[in-house]
C-alpha cells in the first residue's frame, strides 16, 4: 500500500500538468480570435472583467477571511483562488443557463490571460507569510495555462477543420485527466479533506462563489441577460487548474491547502450545475413575460 501511495505522489504533479494543459487547450479550441478581439475592444467588457476578476474578487475573499474564523492555510487558498476566475467547465453550462456563447468566447481567454499575468503580480502582495515569488508563479501559468489556450485559439481561428477534428479527443483527455486528478487528490489528501468538515472552509467557498456570481450579474450594466449569465457563471467559478498550480508553487505547501482546492473543485461543479438550469428557467420565463 505504501508503495502504491508513493507512486501516486510521484505521478501527481505530472498529472496536474497534463490536466491543466489539456483543459486549457480544449478551451482554446473553442475560441475564435477574430470574434474575441471584436468584443475585447469594448472598454466596458474589459473594465468589468478586470475589475470583477482582480479587484472585487480579491476584496470579497479578503473580507470573508476577516469575518470568518478560518485556518491560515484555508485563507491562503481562498486568496489565491480569488485571482483565477472562470472554470474550464463553463462552456457546457451555457446552454443550460441560456448564456451567450460568442460572448463567452471572448470572456474565457481574457480571464485565462488575466489569471496568467495578474496572479503572479498580485498573489505575493495579497498573501503574506509564505514564500511565493512572481517568477515561481509566472512560468508555470504561462506554460500550462496561457500558451495551451492561445495555441488552441490559433488552430480554431486559422485551421477550423483541424480544430473540429481534434476537439473531441482533446476534450476526452481533459475529462479523463480531470477525473484522475480528482481521484489522486482524494486518495492522497482524504484525511485533510475530512478535517475541513469542522472548519469554515466550505462555508467560505460557498459565500465567495455566490457573492461573486450575484455581484457580477447585477454589475453588468449595458450587457444583455445572456452576457450577464456568462459573466456571473465565469466570475462565480474558478480556474481550479490555475489555483492548484498557484498552491503547488508554495514552498512546503501544506496538504490541507491541496485538500481545500479539491473540495473547491467538486463543490463548484455541484453548485454550478444546480444554478445554471435555474438561470435558464428564469431567462425562459422572462422571454414569455415579454411576449
C-alpha positions in Angstrom: 0.0 0.0 0.0 2.8 2.4 0.9 4.5 1.7 -2.5 1.2 2.5 -4.3 0.8 5.7 -2.4 4.3 6.7 -3.2 3.6 6.0 -6.9 0.5 8.2 -6.7 2.5 11.0 -5.0 5.2 10.8 -7.7 2.7 10.9 -10.5 0.6 13.7 -9.0 2.5 16.7 -10.3 2.9 15.4 -13.9 -0.8 14.5 -13.9 -1.7 18.1 -12.8 0.4 19.4 -15.7 -1.4 17.3 -18.2 -4.8 18.0 -16.6 -4.1 21.8 -16.8 -2.7 21.8 -20.4 -5.5 19.5 -21.8 -8.3 21.6 -20.2 -6.9 24.9 -21.4 -6.1 23.6 -24.9 -9.7 22.3 -25.1 -11.0 25.7 -24.1 -8.7 27.4 -26.7 -10.1 25.1 -29.4 -13.5 26.8 -28.8 -12.2 30.3 -29.1 -12.2 32.4 -32.4 -9.6 35.2 -32.2 -11.5 37.4 -34.6 -14.7 37.3 -32.6 -12.8 37.6 -29.4 -11.0 40.8 -30.5 -14.2 42.4 -31.6 -15.7 42.0 -28.1 -12.4 42.8 -26.3 -12.2 46.2 -27.9 -15.2 47.2 -25.9 -13.9 49.2 -22.8 -16.9 48.2 -20.7 -16.2 44.5 -21.3 -12.5 44.9 -20.3 -13.3 47.1 -17.3 -15.9 44.7 -16.0 -13.7 41.6 -16.5 -10.6 43.1 -14.9 -12.5 44.9 -12.1 -14.5 41.9 -11.1 -11.7 39.4 -11.6 -8.8 41.1 -9.9 -10.2 43.9 -7.7 -13.6 42.8 -6.5 -12.8 39.1 -6.3 -9.7 39.5 -4.0 -11.6 42.2 -1.9 -14.5 39.7 -1.4 -12.1 36.9 -0.4 -10.2 39.2 2.0 -13.4 40.3 3.6 -14.5 36.7 4.1 -11.1 35.9 5.6 -11.6 38.7 8.1 -15.2 37.8 9.0 -14.9 34.0 9.3 -12.5 32.2 11.7 -10.5 30.4 9.1 -7.3 28.5 9.4 -4.4 30.4 7.7 -3.9 27.6 5.2 -7.5 28.0 4.0 -7.2 31.7 3.8 -4.2 31.3 1.6 -6.1 29.1 -0.8 -9.1 31.4 -0.8 -7.0 34.4 -1.6 -5.1 32.7 -4.4 -8.3 31.3 -5.8 -9.8 34.8 -5.9 -7.3 35.6 -8.6 -8.3 32.9 -11.0 -11.8 33.4 -12.4 -13.6 31.1 -14.9 -13.8 27.4 -14.7 -12.9 25.1 -17.6 -16.4 23.6 -17.4 -18.0 27.0 -18.2 -18.9 26.2 -21.9 -21.2 23.1 -21.1 -23.1 25.3 -18.6 -24.1 28.0 -21.1 -26.9 26.1 -22.9 -28.4 25.2 -19.6 -28.2 28.8 -18.4 -29.0 30.5 -21.7 -25.6 32.2 -21.8 -24.1 33.9 -24.9 -21.6 31.5 -26.4 -20.0 34.2 -28.5 -19.5 36.5 -25.5 -18.0 33.5 -23.6 -15.6 33.0 -26.5 -14.1 36.4 -25.6 -14.5 36.2 -21.8 -12.8 32.8 -21.4 -9.4 33.7 -23.0 -9.4 37.2 -21.3 -9.9 35.5 -17.9 -7.1 33.0 -18.6 -4.7 35.7 -19.8 -5.6 37.9 -16.8 -5.0 35.0 -14.5 -1.7 34.1 -16.0 -0.4 37.7 -15.9 -2.0 39.2 -12.8 -2.0 36.3 -10.4 1.9 36.2 -10.2 1.9 40.0 -9.6 -0.9 40.2 -7.1 -0.6 37.0 -5.1 2.8 37.8 -3.5 1.3 41.1 -2.3 -2.0 39.7 -1.2 -0.8 36.5 0.5 1.5 37.3 3.4 3.8 35.0 5.4 4.6 32.5 2.6 7.4 32.0 0.1 5.6 32.9 -3.1 7.6 34.8 -5.8 6.4 36.4 -9.0 8.6 34.1 -11.2 7.6 30.9 -9.4 4.0 31.6 -10.4 4.5 33.3 -13.8 6.4 30.5 -15.5 4.1 27.5 -14.8 1.0 29.6 -15.5 2.4 30.8 -18.8 3.4 27.3 -19.8 0.3 25.4 -18.7 -2.5 27.9 -18.9 -1.8 30.7 -21.3 0.2 29.0 -24.1 -2.1 26.0 -24.5 -5.1 28.3 -24.6 -3.6 30.5 -27.3 -2.4 27.6 -29.4 -5.9 26.1 -29.3 -7.4 29.5 -30.3 -4.9 29.9 -33.2 -5.8 26.5 -34.5 -9.5 27.2 -34.2 -9.2 30.5 -35.9 -6.9 29.6 -38.8 -7.5 25.9 -39.2 -11.0 25.3 -38.0 -11.3 21.9 -39.7 -8.3 20.7 -37.7 -9.8 22.1 -34.5 -13.0 20.3 -35.2 -11.1 17.0 -35.8 -9.0 17.1 -32.7 -11.5 18.7 -30.3 -13.3 15.5 -29.2 -10.1 13.6 -28.4 -8.6 16.6 -26.5 -11.9 17.0 -24.7 -11.9 13.3 -23.7 -8.3 13.6 -22.5 -9.2 16.7 -20.5 -12.2 14.9 -18.9 -10.1 11.8 -18.1 -7.2 13.8 -16.5 -9.7 15.8 -14.5 -11.2 12.6 -13.2 -7.8 11.1 -12.5 -6.6 14.3 -10.8 -9.6 14.3 -8.6 -9.2 10.6 -7.7 -5.5 11.1 -6.9 -6.3 14.1 -4.8 -8.9 12.3 -2.8 -6.6 9.3 -2.3 -3.6 11.4 -1.2 -5.5 14.1 0.8 -8.7 12.4 2.0 -7.7 12.8 5.7 -7.2 16.6 5.2 -10.4 16.8 3.3 -12.3 15.1 6.1 -10.6 17.5 8.6 -12.2 20.5 6.9 -15.7 19.3 8.0 -15.3 21.0 11.3 -14.0 24.2 9.8 -15.5 27.2 8.0 -13.7 26.3 4.8 -16.7 25.0 2.9 -18.8 28.0 4.0 -16.1 30.4 2.9 -16.0 28.9 -0.6 -19.8 28.9 -0.9 -20.1 32.6 0.2 -17.3 33.6 -2.2 -18.8 31.8 -5.2 -22.4 33.0 -4.6 -21.4 36.6 -3.8 -19.2 36.9 -6.9 -21.9 35.4 -9.1 -24.5 37.9 -7.8 -22.3 40.9 -7.9 -21.1 40.0 -11.5 -24.7 39.6 -12.8 -26.0 42.8 -11.4 -23.0 44.9 -12.2 -23.2 44.1 -15.9 -24.9 47.4 -16.9 -25.4 47.7 -20.6 -25.0 43.9 -21.2 -27.9 41.8 -22.2 -29.1 38.9 -19.9 -27.3 36.2 -21.8 -24.0 38.1 -21.5 -24.6 38.7 -17.8 -25.1 35.0 -17.4 -21.6 34.3 -18.8 -20.1 37.0 -16.5 -21.9 35.6 -13.5 -21.0 32.0 -14.0 -17.5 32.9 -15.1 -16.8 35.0 -12.0 -18.7 32.7 -9.7 -16.5 29.7 -10.7 -12.7 29.4 -10.6 -10.0 28.1 -12.9 -9.1 25.4 -10.5 -6.2 24.3 -12.6 -4.5 27.7 -12.1 -5.4 27.7 -8.4 -3.8 24.2 -8.0 -0.7 25.4 -9.7 -0.6 28.5 -7.6 -0.9 26.4 -4.4 1.7 23.8 -5.5 4.3 26.5 -6.2 4.3 27.4 -2.5 7.4 26.2 -0.7 6.5 23.5 1.7 2.8 23.5 0.7 0.6 22.0 3.4 -1.6 19.0 2.5 -4.8 20.8 3.8 -4.2 23.5 1.2 -4.4 21.0 -1.7 -7.4 19.3 0.1 -9.3 22.7 0.0 -8.6 23.1 -3.7 -10.1 19.6 -4.3 -13.1 20.5 -2.3 -13.5 23.8 -4.2 -13.4 21.8 -7.5 -16.1 19.4 -6.5 -18.3 21.9 -4.8 -18.1 24.5 -7.6 -19.1 21.8 -10.1 -22.1 20.8 -8.0 -23.2 24.4 -7.3 -22.8 25.4 -11.0 -24.9 22.5 -12.3 -27.6 23.4 -9.8 -27.6 27.2 -10.5 -27.2 27.1 -14.3 -30.6 25.4 -15.0 -32.3 27.8 -12.6 -30.8 30.8 -14.5 -32.0 29.2 -17.8 -35.6 28.8 -16.4 -35.6 32.4 -15.3 -34.4 33.5 -18.8 -37.2 31.5 -20.5 -39.7 32.9 -18.1 -38.6 36.5 -18.9 -39.0 35.8 -22.6 -42.5 34.5 -22.1 -43.4 37.5 -20.0 -42.0 39.9 -22.6 -44.0 38.2 -25.3 
